[in-house]
Amino acid sequence: MPAATDIMTPLWRGVVVLRVMTAAFAIAMIIVHHSGYVRPGWGWVALAGIAAWTVLTCLAYRDERTRRMPAILIDLLVTLTLMGSSALVLSPEQLAQRTPLLTTVWVSGPVVAAAVRAGPLAGALIGLAVAAVDIWLRGSFTVSLARDTLLLVGTGFVLGLAASAARQATERLRSCARTEAATAERERLARSVHDSVVQVLARVRARSGQLDGEAGELARLAGEQEIALRSLFSTGAPGGAGEQDLAGALQLLAGPRVEVSVPARAVALPAADVAELVALTREALANTVRHGGPGAKSWILVDDLGDEVVLTIRDDGPGLDEGQLAEARSAGRMGVSRSIRGRVAALGGTLTLATGPGRGTEWQVRLARVRHSLLR
């Protein structure tokens, strides 16, 4: 999307500018020191290689389609090759005396590009590879080489952190833009539907108490659809990329015999977790109808405690005892064991069951948010 390109483009422009500036410095150093080289001719060849490769990499890094890791790795190999050509141009004594290599600071190009493209680890590893070739050419590890190594690795790591932060900010901005657009469209549809469909369904539901038989049943169904539509349009927006509002999703389960109580604000969780919680809630509601009959009533409550979310599902059915649960497991009826307990275990949450003959059934699911923040 354009937003992502706009934010990352300045960083890549910086990569191109750095590549050009360091190439100009390397070329100037070759011109200044060429008379002292053991093989001056190879020095001019290296100069031409640095100039030509700088042009090619700048063209590649200016285009979003070609600024990929394979291109950066090729850039690294060419850079290290030109760096290694210093062994042909400089004498062993010059290398040992810290005479500048042909490439000098130009070797930082692939380090910076890798950091911007793939983050801190890639930047640090590329910087370490460049430093390793420098140490190999010098034949010893000195304080100066240790300083250069620290600068290369540190630059790659810090710049990679900055690029990753910019990329995450881009994604959040893009997610907010999608959410805002979806919310605006939801509100537009809500106004349109409320002025027509919802009002008609509300009038039909209001007459349901005065009708019997099939007409009364149709009026009751119309009332359920009215509640579902109102819940749909009151659903909160998701909290971010890959997230969904648990409160809004559970509101869609509301009906004449199911009351839903949720916070006024959105309860954002990963979309996959919301789907699992809704599925286990449906299973609990189905158990209520299965054991308590169609007249049993259920209540769904969501508490957002910040670091964890608590989902409670309670009914006024006949309740269960341990013997019934054991019998269900032995008979292969795994609704409770697999659909509720299994789902909660897979989510890494905790489940509490409070029930007994004549006491109804209450499920309480506690899901920590700390786990999700660590995964992001």
N, C-alpha and C positions, 0 to 999 in steps of 0.2 A: 504494500500500500504506500501511497505517497508520503504519509507521515513518517514511516520507517526510513524511507530513502532520505528525506529531508534532514533527519537528525544524524544519520550516519555519514552522510556525504561530506560534511566539514572535516570529519576525522580522516577520511580517505584523501581529501584535498591536502590535509596536513602531511599524510604519508608521501604524496607526490612531491610537495614542496621540499620536504626533508630529503627525499631521494635526489632531487635536482641540486640542492645546496651542498650535500655531502659529496656528490659527484664532481661538482665544480671545485670543491676543496681538494679532492683526491687528484684531479687532473692538474691543478695548480702545483701540488706537491711533486708530482712526477716531473713537470716541466722544470721546477726549481732544482731538483736533485738528480736529474738524469745524467749529468756529467760525472757524477760519482758512482754510478751503477757499474757493476761488473759487465753486464750485457745490456747496454743502453737500447739496443734494437728491440729487445723483448719488452722493455719499458714502454716504448711507443705502441707496441702491440697491445699491451695491457691497457694503456690509455684509450686506444680505440675501442677495446672491448667494454671498458667501463662506460664510455660515452654512448655506444650503441645499445648496450643492455639497459642503461638508464632510460633511454627513449622508449624501448619496448615495455619495460615495467611500468613506466608512467602511463602509457596508453592502456595497459591492462588494468591498472588500479583506478583509472578514471571511469571505467565501464563496470557497472554492477554485475553484468553477466560473466565477466572474466576475473573478478577479484575473489577467487575461490582458493581453497587450501592447495589443490594440485599446482596452481600457478605460483603460489607462494613457495612451495617446496622446490619447484624448478628454479625460482629466483634464488633460493638458498644455495642450491647446488652450483649454479653459475657464479654466485658471489664467492663461495668458498673456493671454487676453481681459480678465479682471478686473484683471490687472496693467496692461494697456494703458489701462484706464479711468481710471487715475491722471492721464492727460493731459487728461481732461475736468474733473477735480476740482481739480488743482493748477495754479497759474500757471507759465509758463515760468521765472520767477525762482525759484519754490519748487523746481522740478525741478532747476534748475542749482545751487541751494544745498543739495542733498542732503536736502531734506525727505523723511521716510519715505514710500514709496509706500503705496497703500492696502493692498496685500497683504503687505508687509514679508516676514517669514520664512516666511509661509504658502506661498510659491512653492517651497519645498524639498520639498513633498509628492510631486509626480510624479518628482522626481529620486530620492528614496529608494525609491519604489515600483518604478521601472524597474531600479534597481540590484539590489533583492531578487529581482525576477522574472527579469531577463535577464543579469545579470552586470555586470562593471566597465565594459565598453565602452558599453553602453546607458546606465548611470548617468552616465558622463562626458559622453556626447553630449547627454542631456537637460539636464544641468547647464549645458552650454555654450549650449544654446538659450535657457534662462532668462536666463543672463548677457547674451546678445546683445540680448534685448528690453530688459533693464535699461539697457544702454549706449545703445540707440536712444532710449529715453525721456529719458535725461539729456542727450543731445546731445553728449557728449564722453567721452573715456576718461581717467579719473583714477586716482590711486594707490588710492583707496578702491574704485573699481570693479574694478581689477585684483585687489585683495584678495578682494572678494566673488566674482569669477569663479573665483579659485583655490580658494576654500572650496567653492563649488558643485560644480565639476568634481572636486576632490579627494574630497569626501564621496561623490559618486556612484561614483567609481572604487574607493575603499577599501571602502565598504560592499558594492559588487558583488563584490569579491574575497572578502569574508567570506561572502557568501551562496553564491557558487560553491563555496567550500571546504566549507560546511555541506552543500550538495547532493551533492558528491562523497563526503563522509563518509557521508551517508545511503545512497547507492548501494552503497558498500562494505559497510556494515552489513547492508543488505538481501541482498547477495550472500552474505555470510558466513552469514546465517540460512538461505538456500536451500541452501548447501553443507552446513551442519550437518544440516539435515533430510534431504537426499539421502543423506548418509553414514550417518545412523542407519537409514534405510530399506534401504540397501545391506547394512549389517551384519545387519539382521534377515533379509533374504532370503538372505544368504550362510549364516547358521546353519541356516535351514530347508532350503535346497538341499543344503548339505553333509551334513546328516543323512539325506538320501534319495538324490537323483539322483547327486551326486558320488561317494558311497561305492559305489554300484552300478557306475558307470562305471569306477571305480578297480579293482574286483574283476574286471570284464570285461577291462580292459587288462592286468591281471596274468596272465591266462590266455592272452593273445594269442600268446605264444611256444610254447604247447602245441597250438595249433590251426592247421590248414592250410585252404587253399582259401577258399571264401566265408566260412566261420566266422572264419577268421583275419583276412580283410579287414574284416569287421564289428567284430571286436575292436580292430583298428587304428583304425578310424573312431571307435569309442567312446573310445579313448585320446585322440584329438585333441580330441573334445568335452569330455573331462574337463579337459584343459589349458586349453582356451578358457574354460570356466566358472571355473576357478580364477583365470585371468588377469583375467576380468571383475570378479570380486569383490575382487581385490587392486588394482584400478585406483585411483590416487590421486584426490582431489577436485580440481576445477579451482581455479586460483589466483585467480580474480576474475570480475567480470562480463565476458562475452564471451570468456573464456579456457577452455582445456581442457588436460588433462594429456597431454603427448606420450608419456611413459613408459607410462602405462596403455593408451593407444590402440595403441602398438606391441606391447605384451604380448599383445594379442589375435591377433597374427600368429604366435605361437609354435606349434610343432608338432614332430612327430618328427624332421623334417629342417631345422627352423628354430629356432635358439637365440637368445633375446633377453636382453640384459644391459642393465639400466637402473639409474639411481640409486634409492636407497630412498625418497627424497622425490619429490613431484610435480615435473614439469618443465613449468611453466605457460607456455603460448604462446597467442596469439590462436587461437580455434577454427578460423578459415579457414586459418591457416598449418598447424595440426596436420593438417587434412584434406588439404592439399597434400602434406605430408611423408609421410603414410601412403600416399597414392596413388602417389607416386614409389617408395616402398619396395616396394609391391605390384608395381610394374612391374619393379623390379630383381629381385625374387624370381621373377617370371614369366620374365624373361630367363634366370635360372639354370636353371629347369626346361626352357626352350626349347632352350638350348644344351648344358646338362650332363646332361639327362635327369632322370627322377624320382628317381634315386638321389643326385643332387648335394645337398650340404648347404650351408646358409647361416647366417651369424651377423649379428645386428643389435646394434649397440652405440650407446648414447646417453651423451654426456658433457655435464654441465651445468657450464660454466665461469663462470657468473655473468653476464658481459657478452655471452656468446655460447653457443649450443648446437651441439654437434657430433654429427652422425648418420653412422655408418659402417655400410655394408652390404657384407659380404664373402662369397664363396662359394669352394668348392673345385672349380669347374667347369674346363673346358678353357681358359678365358681367351679373349681377343679380341686381334686385332692391328688396326693402323690400316687395313689393306686391307679387313677385314671391316666396320668402321664406315663407311668411305667407300662400300662396296658397298651397305650397308643404306640409306644416305641416297639414293644414286642410284636404288635400286629402290623408293623410296617407303615403306620400312619405318621409320617415324619414332618407334618406341617409345622408343629411347634419346634421340634428339634432342629430341623434343617433350615426352614425358612426364617425363623426368628433367631434361635440361638446360633445357628451357623452363620447367618449374615452378620450378627453383631460381633462374633469372634473374628470373622474375616476383616471387619472394619477396625479391629483393635479396640473395641469399646467394651463396656461392662453392662451386664443385663441382670435385672432384679425382677423376680416374679413374686407377687403377693396375691394369694388366692386361698380359697377354702370354700367348703359347702355353704351356700347361702350368702357369701361375702362378695361375690363378683370376682373379677380378675383384673389385676393391674400389672402392666409391663412398664418397666422404667429402663430406658437406654441412656447411658452416659457416654458421650464421644468427645475425647479431648481434642482441642484445637492445636495443641503444641505439636502433635504429630504432623499436621498439615503444614504448619509454618516451617518445619524443618525440611519438608519435601520440596518447598518452593525455592 
